[in-house]
Amino acid sequence: MEVIIQNKTEDACHLTARLIADAIRIKPNLVLGLATGRTMEAVYGMLAKMHQEEGLDFSRVITFNLDEYIGLEPEDPCSYRTYMNEQLFNHININMANTHLPLGNAEDPDAECAAYDKKIADAGGIDLQLLGIGRTGHIGFNEPLSALRSRTRCKALTPGTIEQNAPLFDDPKRIPRRAMTMGVGTILESKRCLMLVTNAEKADILAKAVEGPITSMISATAMQLHEHCTVIVDEEAAANLEQKEYYNWVFANEPEWEKYQD
């Protein structure tokens, strides 16, 4: 795991978008794992702008999202499918047949989860997985006590997650209590991971995820086991990190990061 601290939220989002864009340019048929949430909206806006102004080509990219609410149809305005269409897919030249999310209204959710893992495997695995982190330290909807070897599955949401996401629904009572999510084990099989974390409210949980012990109570700690995980944060989110000086030194001195230092 490596940690890159940027001065501002916009800088952190821009670096994340540049890394994704570079990965697509190197491998035009990239298998890209995507995340939802307010943190990602700026990244998707920047990727759309790169497509429109720089010709960033998504025509061969294949995407897999981390999760989807159980019980919502893809057309539901609160579904993650709708979110992805509105935030990214409708603004780039991606083949919609190559964009994948779990089907929230599947007749058999457990079978849908197993099929989703198989689709990822059939695509050759995820080359680059984008991640955020929830207030409880979850990645995807891997709430506390998610097994570190877990696969895509149905998961009950915590009251805190439900409360956090309720404002996104026109009627907070409509928010589902369960979701389908890639498992921690599924995520760890990605060849590379990018975790974007911003704002002061995430400072405490980020420090636990990066510098604390690995525990199923905080699924993001599992990323310490990943061979190529880059955590990109702004100054506010980095406030509680004990090794900030070291992380900054690595970013300033490692040759691979030289071209990203504006």
SULTA-V299626 format. One record per helix or strand of 3 or more residues. SS is the DSSP state (H for helix, E for strand). FROM is the first residue (numbers start at 0). LEN is the number of residues. If there is no record, write none. Layout:
BEGIN
SS;FROM;LEN, SS;FROM;LEN
END
This chain:
BEGIN
E;1;5, H;8;18, E;30;4, H;37;17, E;61;4, E;66;3, H;79;8, H;88;3, H;95;3, H;108;14, E;127;4, E;152;4, H;158;8, H;171;3, E;177;4, H;183;5, E;191;6, H;199;12, H;218;7, E;228;6, H;243;10, H;254;6
END
